[in-house]
Amino acid sequence: GLFPVPVTQELKGLGMLAIVFAHISYMLVTDNTFLYPLSIAAGVGVDLFLFMSGYGLTLGMLKKQLPVLEFYQRRLIKVFIPFWLVLAGLFLCDALFLDLHYPVGYMAQSFAGWFPRAGAFEDVNSPFWYISWMLMFYALFPMLFMRERPWLTAILLSVIANIFALLDPLQLQVNWLHRLHTNAFSLGILLAWWLNSAPSTVKTLEWFRNQSGGIGRYLLLATSLGGAGYLAGHNTASQWPQLAQTLEATGLDPGFFIGQASSLLTMTALIVFFSL
C-alpha cells in the first residue's frame, strides 16, 4: 500500500524519539540545543501519534464498523492496561526512591486518565496530559463515525477539539498544549478515507514511489526532508513576523495558528519523506 504498517511504525519511532529528547533537553539540561533538532520537535511527535491514531482507527472501522461499546472494550483496554502498569510503577518508584507521596484523589484521577495539568515537577509525569486529550478523541470517534462519510467525522472532531481548546471551558492549566494539537487526529481520518476512496490515484502514487526513475522522486525527497527541518526550527510567531502581524490584524491568535500550522506541516513533510 501507499502508507503501509512499516512506515507508520517508523514514524511512531521518530515521534517517540522527538518527545523523549525534547523532555530531556527542556527538563534535565539547561540548553535546549542539546540533542537538536529532535529536541524542538516534541509537538511534531505528538501530532504524529494523534495522526496515526485517527488513521488506524478509521482503517479498522472501514473494514468492520464496531458498535460503540465494543469499540470501547477493544480499543480502550489496549490503551489503559499498559498505561496503568506504567503509572503504578511511577507512583511506586516515587514513593520508594524519592519519598514522594500523592493524594489519593490525585492518584484516582490519574488512573482514570484525567490530567488537567502538565507540571514538570509537580505531576507524576507531565507528558501524561496527552492521555486525556487522546481519550477525548477515542471517546467521540465511534459515536461520530460515519462509514459512508468519514470526512464528515473528521470535520466534526476537528470543530469540537478547536472549540474546546479555544474556549477552555474547564480553565485547564494544560490547555496551551491542547491548543497546539486539535487537528492531527482528523487529518489521519482524512488520509484513511482518501486512500480508501481513490484507488486509481493511489496506484499512480505507488508507481511513482516504486518505479519512477526520474529526478522528480529525489527532488521531492529532498524538499520534504528539508522542509520538515526548516519548519521544525521555525515554529513560533516571532519567527514569522509579517504573518503574525497579518493574523493579529484579522483577530486570530498568531501563536495558536503558527505553532499548530508549522507542526502539522512538519508532520506532513515527514510522512511524505518516509512514504517515499
SERO-4910 file (N, C-alpha, C, O; in steps of 0.05 Angstrom, whole numbers):
BEGIN
 pado doro    nc1    nc2    nc3   cac1   cac2   cac3    cc1    cc2    cc3    oc1    oc2    oc3
  Gly    A     16    -24      0      0      0      0     17     25      0     42     24      3
  Leu    A      4     48     -4     18     73     -4     29     81     23     50     94     25
  Phe    A     14     73     44     22     81     71     21     56     89      3     54    106
  Pro    A     39     37     85     38     11     99     46     13    128     56     33    138
  Val    A     41     -9    142     47    -10    171     76     -4    178     81     11    197
  Pro    A     96    -15    163    124     -8    169    129     22    169    145     32    186
  Val    A    117     37    151    121     66    150    108     79    175    121     97    187
  Thr    A     85     70    183     72     82    207     89     75    232     91     92    250
  Gln    A    101     51    232    118     44    255    143     61    256    152     70    278
  Glu    A    155     67    233    178     84    232    172    112    242    187    124    257
  Leu    A    149    122    233    141    149    242    135    150    271    140    170    285
  Lys    A    123    129    282    118    128    311    145    128    326    147    141    347
  Gly    A    164    113    316    191    113    328    203    140    328    214    149    348
  Leu    A    201    155    306    211    182    305    197    200    324    209    216    338
  Gly    A    170    196    326    155    212    345    164    207    374    166    226    390
  Met    A    169    182    381    178    175    408    204    189    414    208    201    435
  Leu    A    223    187    395    250    199    400    247    229    403    260    241    421
  Ala    A    231    242    387    228    271    389    216    279    416    225    298    428
  Ile    A    196    264    425    184    271    451    203    266    474    205    283    492
  Val    A    216    243    474    235    237    496    258    257    496    265    268    517
  Phe    A    271    262    473    294    280    472    286    309    480    302    323    492
  Ala    A    262    317    472    253    344    478    250    347    508    258    368    520
  His    A    239    327    522    235    329    551    262    328    565    265    340    586
  Ile    A    281    312    554    308    313    566    320    340    563    332    351    582
  Ser    A    317    352    540    331    378    534    319    401    549    333    419    557
  Tyr    A    293    400    554    280    422    568    278    419    598    272    438    613
  Met    A    283    394    608    279    390    637    304    380    651    307    384    675
  Leu    A    322    367    637    345    355    650    371    370    645    391    366    658
  Val    A    371    387    624    394    404    618    385    433    615    361    438    612
  Thr    A    404    451    614    397    479    613    398    491    585    393    515    582
  Asp    A    406    475    566    409    485    539    392    469    520    398    445    515
  Asn    A    370    481    509    353    465    492    364    459    464    350    447    448
  Thr    A    389    467    459    401    459    434    414    431    437    423    419    417
  Phe    A    414    421    461    423    393    466    404    374    451    380    376    454
  Leu    A    415    356    436    400    336    420    384    350    398    366    338    387
  Tyr    A    392    374    390    379    388    368    383    372    342    405    361    339
  Pro    A    363    370    324    338    383    323    315    368    336    292    378    338
  Leu    A    320    343    344    298    328    357    288    341    382    265    337    390
  Ser    A    305    357    395    297    370    420    275    391    416    263    399    436
  Ile    A    271    400    392    250    420    387    225    409    373    207    424    366
  Ala    A    224    383    370    203    371    354    183    355    370    170    337    359
  Ala    A    180    361    396    161    345    412    133    348    402    118    329    400
  Gly    A    126    373    394     99    378    383     93    362    358     71    352    354
  Val    A    114    359    341    111    343    317    107    314    324     91    300    312
  Gly    A    121    304    345    118    277    354     89    272    364     78    251    358
  Val    A     78    291    379     51    288    389     31    287    365     13    270    365
  Asp    A     35    305    346     17    305    323     19    279    307     -1    269    297
  Leu    A     43    268    305     47    242    291     30    220    305     17    204    291
  Phe    A     31    220    331     16    199    345    -14    203    343    -29    183    339
  Leu    A    -23    228    344    -52    233    340    -60    226    312    -82    214    307
  Phe    A    -44    233    293    -49    227    265    -51    197    260    -70    188    248
  Met    A    -32    182    271    -32    153    267    -56    140    281    -67    121    271
  Ser    A    -65    152    303    -89    141    317   -113    145    300   -129    126    296
  Gly    A   -117    169    289   -140    174    272   -140    157    247   -160    146    238
  Tyr    A   -116    154    236   -113    138    211   -119    108    217   -135     96    202
  Gly    A   -107     97    238   -111     69    244   -139     62    252   -150     42    243
  Leu    A   -151     79    268   -179     74    277   -198     75    253   -217     59    252
  Thr    A   -193     93    235   -211     95    212   -208     72    193   -228     61    183
  Leu    A   -184     63    188   -180     39    171   -194     15    183   -208      0    169
  Gly    A   -192     12    210   -205    -10    223   -236     -9    221   -249    -29    215
  Met    A   -247     15    224   -276     18    223   -286     16    194   -309      7    190
  Leu    A   -270     23    174   -278     19    147   -279    -10    139   -296    -19    123
  Lys    A   -261    -26    151   -262    -55    146   -285    -68    161   -299    -85    149
  Lys    A   -288    -61    186   -310    -72    202   -318    -52    223   -304    -48    243
  Gln    A   -341    -40    219   -350    -19    238   -360    -33    264   -378    -50    263
  Leu    A   -349    -25    286   -356    -36    312   -377    -19    326   -377      5    324
  Pro    A   -396    -32    340   -414    -16    357   -398     -1    378   -375     -8    385
  Val    A   -410     21    388   -395     39    406   -383     24    430   -360     28    436
  Leu    A   -399      8    444   -389     -5    468   -368    -25    461   -348    -28    476
  Glu    A   -371    -40    439   -350    -59    431   -324    -45    424   -302    -55    429
  Phe    A   -327    -22    411   -303     -5    404   -288      2    430   -264     -1    431
  Tyr    A   -303     11    450   -290     19    475   -277     -5    488   -254     -3    498
  Gln    A   -290    -28    488   -279    -52    501   -252    -60    487   -233    -67    501
  Arg    A   -252    -59    461   -228    -68    447   -205    -47    448   -182    -54    453
  Arg    A   -212    -22    442   -192     -2    439   -182      9    465   -157     12    469
  Leu    A   -200     15    484   -191     28    509   -175      9    526   -157     18    541
  Ile    A   -182    -17    525   -166    -36    541   -137    -36    532   -119    -38    548
  Lys    A   -133    -34    505   -106    -33    495    -91     -8    505    -66     -9    508
  Val    A   -105     13    509    -92     38    519    -88     36    549    -66     42    559
  Phe    A   -109     28    564   -108     31    593    -90     11    607    -77     18    626
  Ile    A    -89    -14    598    -74    -34    613    -44    -27    614    -33    -26    635
  Pro    A    -30    -21    591     -2    -13    593      1     14    608     21     18    622
  Phe    A    -19     32    604    -17     57    618    -19     54    648     -3     66    663
  Trp    A    -37     37    657    -39     32    686    -14     19    697     -5     26    719
  Leu    A     -2      1    683     23    -12    692     45      8    695     59      8    716
  Val    A     48     26    675     69     46    677     63     66    700     81     73    715
  Leu    A     38     74    702     31     94    722     35     82    751     45     96    768
  Ala    A     28     57    755     32     44    781     62     43    787     70     48    810
  Gly    A     78     37    767    107     36    771    118     64    778    136     66    795
  Leu    A    108     85    766    117    112    772    110    120    801    126    130    815
  Phe    A     85    114    808     77    121    836     94    106    856    102    117    876
  Leu    A     99     80    850    115     63    869    143     74    870    154     76    892
  Cys    A    155     79    848    183     89    848    186    116    861    205    121    876
  Asp    A    167    134    857    167    160    870    166    156    901    180    170    915
  Ala    A    150    137    910    147    133    939    172    120    950    181    128    971
  Leu    A    183    100    936    206     85    947    233    100    945    248    100    964
  Phe    A    237    113    923    264    125    918    265    155    922    286    166    928
  Leu    A    242    169    919    243    198    922    226    208    946    225    232    952
  Asp    A    213    189    959    196    196    982    174    216    975    168    234    990
  Leu    A    164    213    950    142    230    940    116    215    943    113    193    933
  His    A     97    227    956     71    214    961     49    232    951     48    256    958
  Tyr    A     31    221    935     10    237    923    -16    233    937    -21    211    948
  Pro    A    -34    253    938    -60    249    950    -76    227    935    -72    222    912
  Val    A    -93    213    950   -109    191    939   -126    201    916   -129    187    896
  Gly    A   -137    225    919   -154    235    898   -139    240    872   -149    234    850
  Tyr    A   -114    249    874    -98    254    851    -91    227    838    -91    225    813
  Met    A    -85    207    853    -78    181    842   -102    169    828   -100    157    807
  Ala    A   -126    172    840   -151    161    828   -156    174    801   -163    161    782
  Gln    A   -154    201    800   -160    214    775   -138    208    754   -144    207    730
  Ser    A   -114    202    763    -93    195    744    -99    168    732    -95    164    708
  Phe    A   -107    148    748   -114    122    737   -138    123    719   -141    106    702
  Ala    A   -155    143    722   -178    147    704   -170    161    678   -186    164    660
  Gly    A   -144    170    677   -135    183    653   -140    213    652   -139    225    630
  Trp    A   -145    225    675   -151    254    675   -127    269    686   -119    267    709
  Phe    A   -115    285    668    -91    301    674    -96    330    666    -89    337    643
  Pro    A   -107    346    684   -113    374    677    -89    392    678    -90    416    670
  Arg    A    -66    382    687    -41    398    689    -18    383    676    -20    359    670
  Ala    A      3    398    670     27    386    659     51    398    673     69    409    660
  Gly    A     51    397    699     73    408    715     98    390    714     96    366    721
  Ala    A    120    401    705    144    384    702    153    371    728    163    349    728
  Phe    A    149    385    750    159    375    776    137    370    796    142    360    818
  Glu    A    112    378    789     90    374    808     74    349    802     63    337    820
  Asp    A     73    342    777     56    319    769     73    294    767     97    295    765
  Val    A     59    271    769     74    245    768     89    242    742    110    230    742
  Asn    A     78    252    720     92    251    694     78    271    676     56    266    666
  Ser    A     91    294    672     77    316    658     68    309    629     47    319    621
  Pro    A     82    291    614     72    285    587     46    269    587     34    265    566
  Phe    A     36    260    610     11    246    611    -13    263    604    -35    253    601
  Trp    A     -9    290    601    -31    306    591    -42    295    565    -66    298    559
  Tyr    A    -24    283    550    -32    272    524    -53    250    527    -71    247    509
  Ile    A    -52    235    548    -72    213    553   -100    224    553   -118    213    540
  Ser    A   -104    246    568   -131    258    570   -141    268    542   -164    263    535
  Trp    A   -123    281    528   -130    292    502   -137    270    482   -156    272    467
  Met    A   -121    249    482   -125    226    464   -151    212    471   -166    204    453
  Leu    A   -157    209    497   -181    195    505   -206    210    496   -227    197    491
  Met    A   -205    237    494   -227    252    484   -234    243    455   -257    239    449
  Phe    A   -213    241    439   -218    232    411   -228    204    410   -246    197    394
  Tyr    A   -216    186    427   -225    158    427   -254    156    436   -269    139    426
  Ala    A   -262    173    455   -290    172    465   -310    181    444   -332    170    441
  Leu    A   -302    202    429   -321    214    410   -321    199    383   -342    199    369
  Phe    A   -299    187    376   -296    176    349   -318    156    342   -330    159    321
  Pro    A   -323    135    358   -343    115    350   -371    126    349   -388    117    334
  Met    A   -377    147    365   -403    159    365   -408    176    341   -431    179    331
  Leu    A   -386    188    330   -389    206    307   -382    193    281   -386    205    259
  Phe    A   -371    168    282   -361    156    257   -384    149    238   -404    137    245
  Met    A   -381    158    213   -400    152    191   -385    137    169   -367    149    156
  Arg    A   -392    112    165   -377     95    147   -377    106    118   -357    104    104
  Glu    A   -399    119    110   -401    130     83   -389    157     81   -383    167     59
  Arg    A   -385    171    103   -375    198    103   -354    202    125   -359    219    143
  Pro    A   -332    188    124   -312    192    145   -301    221    145   -292    231    166
  Trp    A   -301    234    122   -292    262    121   -309    280    139   -298    299    151
  Leu    A   -334    274    142   -351    290    159   -345    284    188   -346    302    205
  Thr    A   -338    259    195   -329    253    222   -304    269    229   -302    280    251
  Ala    A   -286    271    210   -261    286    214   -267    315    219   -255    327    237
  Ile    A   -285    327    204   -292    355    208   -305    360    235   -298    379    249
  Leu    A   -324    342    242   -337    345    268   -318    344    291   -319    360    310
  Leu    A   -299    324    290   -280    321    312   -261    345    313   -254    355    335
  Ser    A   -253    356    290   -236    379    290   -250    403    301   -238    418    317
  Val    A   -275    407    294   -291    430    304   -293    428    335   -289    448    349
  Ile    A   -300    404    345   -303    401    374   -277    406    388   -277    420    408
  Ala    A   -255    395    378   -229    399    391   -221    428    391   -211    438    411
  Asn    A   -225    442    369   -218    470    368   -235    487    386   -225    505    400
  Ile    A   -261    482    387   -278    497    405   -270    493    434   -268    512    449
  Phe    A   -265    467    441   -257    461    469   -231    475    476   -228    487    498
  Ala    A   -211    474    458   -185    486    463   -186    516    464   -173    528    481
  Leu    A   -202    528    447   -202    557    445   -219    570    468   -212    590    479
  Leu    A   -242    557    474   -259    568    495   -249    560    523   -254    575    542
  Asp    A   -236    537    525   -225    527    550   -246    529    573   -241    543    593
  Pro    A   -268    514    570   -289    517    590   -281    507    618   -293    516    638
  Leu    A   -262    489    619   -254    479    646   -230    494    657   -221    488    679
  Gln    A   -220    514    643   -197    530    652   -174    512    660   -164    514    683
  Leu    A   -165    496    642   -144    477    648   -116    489    644   -111    504    625
  Gln    A    -98    483    663    -71    493    660    -57    481    635    -39    494    624
  Val    A    -66    457    627    -54    444    605    -66    452    578    -58    442    557
  Asn    A    -85    471    578    -99    478    554    -80    489    532    -86    486    508
  Trp    A    -58    502    539    -40    513    519    -28    490    502    -21    495    479
  Leu    A    -27    466    513    -18    443    497    -40    432    480    -36    424    457
  His    A    -65    432    491    -87    423    475    -90    440    450    -96    430    428
  Arg    A    -86    466    453    -89    485    431    -70    479    407    -76    486    385
  Leu    A    -48    467    413    -28    461    392    -35    435    377    -22    430    356
  His    A    -54    420    386    -58    393    375    -88    387    372    -98    368    383
  Thr    A   -102    403    356   -131    400    353   -138    386    326   -161    377    324
  Asn    A   -120    385    307   -128    376    280   -114    351    270   -123    340    250
  Ala    A    -93    342    283    -77    320    273    -94    294    271    -92    279    252
  Phe    A   -110    289    292   -126    265    292   -145    264    268   -148    244    255
  Ser    A   -158    287    262   -176    289    240   -162    286    213   -173    274    195
  Leu    A   -137    296    211   -122    292    186   -116    263    181   -116    254    158
  Gly    A   -111    248    203   -108    219    199   -133    205    189   -131    187    172
  Ile    A   -156    214    198   -181    203    188   -184    209    158   -192    192    142
  Leu    A   -177    234    151   -180    242    123   -161    226    104   -169    219     82
  Leu    A   -137    220    114   -119    204     97   -130    176     93   -130    166     70
  Ala    A   -140    164    114   -151    137    112   -175    137     93   -178    119     76
  Trp    A   -192    157     95   -215    159     77   -206    163     48   -217    150     30
  Trp    A   -187    180     44   -178    185     16   -165    161      4   -170    154    -20
  Leu    A   -148    147     19   -135    123      8   -156    102      1   -152     86    -18
  Asn    A   -177    101     16   -198     81     12   -216     88    -12   -229     71    -24
  Ser    A   -219    114    -17   -238    123    -37   -226    130    -64   -241    136    -83
  Ala    A   -200    131    -66   -187    139    -92   -166    118   -100   -142    125   -101
  Pro    A   -174     93   -106   -155     72   -113   -138     78   -137   -114     71   -138
  Ser    A   -149     91   -158   -134     96   -182   -111    116   -176    -89    113   -186
  Thr    A   -117    137   -161    -96    156   -153    -75    144   -136    -51    149   -139
  Val    A    -84    126   -118    -65    112   -101    -46     95   -117    -22     94   -112
  Lys    A    -56     81   -138    -39     65   -155    -19     81   -170      4     73   -173
  Thr    A    -27    105   -179     -8    123   -192     14    132   -174     37    132   -182
  Leu    A      7    139   -149     27    147   -130     45    124   -122     69    128   -118
  Glu    A     34    100   -120     51     77   -114     71     72   -137     94     65   -131
  Trp    A     62     75   -162     81     73   -184    103     94   -182    126     88   -187
  Phe    A     95    118   -176    115    140   -173    136    133   -152    159    138   -156
  Arg    A    127    121   -130    145    114   -109    163     90   -116    187     91   -111
  Asn    A    151     70   -129    166     45   -133    180     43   -160    201     30   -161
  Gln    A    170     56   -180    180     51   -207    193     76   -220    211     73   -237
  Ser    A    185     99   -211    195    123   -225    225    126   -222    236    125   -200
  Gly    A    239    129   -245    268    132   -244    277    160   -249    301    166   -251
  Gly    A    258    179   -252    265    207   -257    275    222   -233    276    211   -211
  Ile    A    282    247   -238    293    263   -216    271    273   -197    276    282   -175
  Gly    A    245    272   -206    223    282   -190    221    270   -163    216    284   -143
  Arg    A    225    244   -161    223    230   -135    244    239   -116    239    244    -92
  Tyr    A    269    242   -126    291    250   -108    288    280   -101    296    287    -79
  Leu    A    277    296   -119    273    324   -113    252    326    -91    254    343    -73
  Leu    A    231    310    -92    210    310    -72    221    301    -45    214    311    -24
  Leu    A    238    280    -46    250    271    -21    266    293     -7    264    297     17
  Ala    A    283    306    -23    300    327    -12    283    351     -2    288    362     19
  Thr    A    262    358    -17    245    380    -10    230    375     16    228    392     33
  Ser    A    219    350     18    203    344     42    221    343     67    213    353     88
  Leu    A    245    331     64    262    330     88    272    357     95    273    364    119
  Gly    A    280    373     76    290    400     81    267    417     92    272    433    111
  Gly    A    243    414     81    221    430     91    214    422    120    207    440    136
  Ala    A    215    397    126    210    388    154    229    400    173    222    410    195
  Gly    A    255    400    166    275    411    184    272    441    187    275    452    209
  Tyr    A    266    455    165    262    484    167    238    492    184    240    509    202
  Leu    A    216    479    179    191    485    194    193    478    224    183    492    241
  Ala    A    207    456    229    211    448    258    226    469    273    222    473    297
  Gly    A    245    483    259    261    503    272    249    531    270    260    550    281
  His    A    226    534    257    213    560    254    183    556    260    166    556    243
  Asn    A    178    552    286    151    545    295    138    565    314    119    558    328
  Thr    A    149    589    316    138    609    334    130    634    318    140    639    296
  Ala    A    112    650    330    103    674    317    125    694    312    125    708    292
  Ser    A    145    694    330    167    713    327    184    708    303    198    725    293
  Gln    A    184    683    293    199    675    270    185    680    244    196    677    222
  Trp    A    159    688    246    143    695    222    130    722    228    105    723    229
  Pro    A    145    744    230    134    769    240    112    780    222     92    790    231
  Gln    A    116    779    195     95    790    177     69    775    179     48    786    179
  Leu    A     72    748    179     48    731    181     34    736    208     10    737    209
  Ala    A     50    739    229     39    744    256     24    770    257      2    771    268
  Gln    A     34    790    244     20    816    243     -6    814    228    -26    825    236
  Thr    A     -5    800    206    -30    796    190    -51    781    205    -74    789    205
  Leu    A    -43    760    219    -62    744    234    -74    761    257    -98    760    263
  Glu    A    -56    776    271    -65    793    293    -85    814    284   -104    820    298
  Ala    A    -80    825    259    -98    845    248   -126    834    242   -146    848    243
  Thr    A   -127    808    236   -153    795    229   -166    783    254   -187    771    252
  Gly    A   -154    787    278   -166    778    302   -158    749    310   -169    739    330
  Leu    A   -140    737    295   -131    710    302   -106    711    320    -91    730    319
  Asp    A   -103    690    336    -80    688    354    -56    677    339    -57    654    331
  Pro    A    -36    694    334    -13    684    318      1    660    330      9    641    315
  Gly    A      4    659    356     18    637    369      3    611    365     15    590    359
  Phe    A    -23    612    367    -40    588    364    -38    578    335    -33    555    330
  Phe    A    -42    597    316    -43    589    288    -16    580    277    -14    559    265
  Ile    A      5    595    282     31    589    271     43    564    285     55    548    271
  Gly    A     40    562    311     50    539    325     38    513    315     52    493    310
  Gln    A     11    513    312     -2    488    303      4    483    273      9    461    265
  Ala    A      3    504    257      7    501    228     35    490    222     38    472    205
  Ser    A     55    502    235     83    493    230     87    464    238    101    449    224
  Ser    A     74    456    260     77    428    269     63    409    250     74    388    243
  Leu    A     40    416    240     25    399    222     39    397    195     40    376    182
  Leu    A     51    419    186     65    419    160     91    403    162     98    388    144
  Thr    A    104    405    185    128    388    190    120    359    190    134    342    178
  Met    A     99    352    204     89    325    204     82    315    176     90    292    169
  Thr    A     69    331    160     62    323    133     87    318    116     88    299    101
  Ala    A    107    336    119    132    332    104    146    306    111    156    293     94
  Leu    A    145    300    137    158    275    146    143    250    135    155    230    128
  Ile    A    117    252    135    100    230    124    107    225     95    109    202     86
  Val    A    109    247     80    116    245     51    144    232     48    148    214     32
  Phe    A    163    242     64    190    231     62    191    201     69    203    186     53
  Phe    A    179    193     91    181    165     99    164    148     79    172    124     75
  Ser    A    143    158     68    127    142     49    142    137     24    137    117     10
  Leu    A    160    155     17    176    152     -8    201    135     -4    216    130    -22
***
